[in-house]
């Protein structure tokens, strides 16, 4: 026997006019550098820059970061808002998160090859 019914509606985001696809509440910020110490410095500078500009859109920052060079050492910070994203950057800047030491909403690694 087979029972056929309508699947439940699952909301994973919202649809906005003029925007293709699903808009999610999750934002990704990618920071890269030539060395792990350089990555710490980049995260520190970006955290300070964003903290000094409370009106910045996290989505706009993420878009701008996605256009930058992708260097060997990278930190990927994932969050649903400005505070979570800044906390991830500060964790990288303070050395609490690093290569082989992931944190909540943050992964740091080295790309080879």
N, C-alpha and C positions, 0 to 999 in steps of 0.2 A: 504494500500500500504506500501511496505517496500523498502527503499533505502539502498543498500549495497555498501559501499565504503571502501577503506583502511583507517584505523585509522591513525591519525597523529603520527609522530615519536616524542617521548618525551624522552629527555635525563636527567636521574637522577644521572648520574655518568659516569664512563668509565669502560671498561673491560680491565684487564691486564692479559697477559699470565701467567699462573701458579697460579692465584688468583681466588678462587671461588667466585661467586656472583658479585654484583655491588660494585664498589669502589666509595664512596661518598666523597665530599669535607668537610663534617661535621665530627668533632672529638669530642669525649666525654672524659672528665677527671673526675674521681670520687675520692673524698677525704673523708676519714672517721676518726672518733675519738670517744673516750668514753664520751666526754662532748662537749658542744657548745664552751667553751673557748679552749678546746683542738683542735677543728676543726679550729678555727681561727689561732691557732699556726701552725697547719699542712699546712693550705693554705699559710700562710706567709713564712714558710720554703720552700715549694715547689715553690712558686713564685720566691723567691730569687735564688734557685738552678737552675731553668729553665732560669731565666734572665741572670745568669752568664755563661750560655752555649748556645750561639745563634745557634750553629750548630745542636742542638737536633731536631729530627723529632717529631712533635706533635703527630703523630700516634704511634710512639714508646713509648712516654711518656704515652699516653692513654692505650696502651697495658700493660705496666708495672704496671700502677695503677690498672688495672682490676684484677691483680693477687694478690693484697694485701688483708689483712683482711678487712672484711666489718663490721665495728663497728656501734654502735647505732646512732650516729650523722653523717649525710652525706651531702656533697655538690656535686652537679652535675653541671659541667661547660661544656657548649656546644659552639663550635665556629668553624669557617671555616679557622682559621689560628692561628698562634702563638700569635699574638697581642691580638686577641679577647679572647683567652683562658687565657692569662696572666692577662688581664683586669678583667676577671671574678674571678680569684684567688685573685687579689688585692682587689676587692669589698668584698669578704668574709673576707680577712685578716684585712681590715679596719673597718669591722662591718657595712658596708652599706647594706649588704645582710646577712640575717640570717634566723633562723627558723621563718616561717610565714611572712618573708619579702623578697620575690623573687626579682631578678633583671634581667636585660637584659642578657639572655643566662645563668642564674644561678638559681638553685633551691636548697634550703637548707631545710633539714627536719630531723626528728627523727623517727627511726624505733622502734616499740614496738612489743612485743609478741614473 
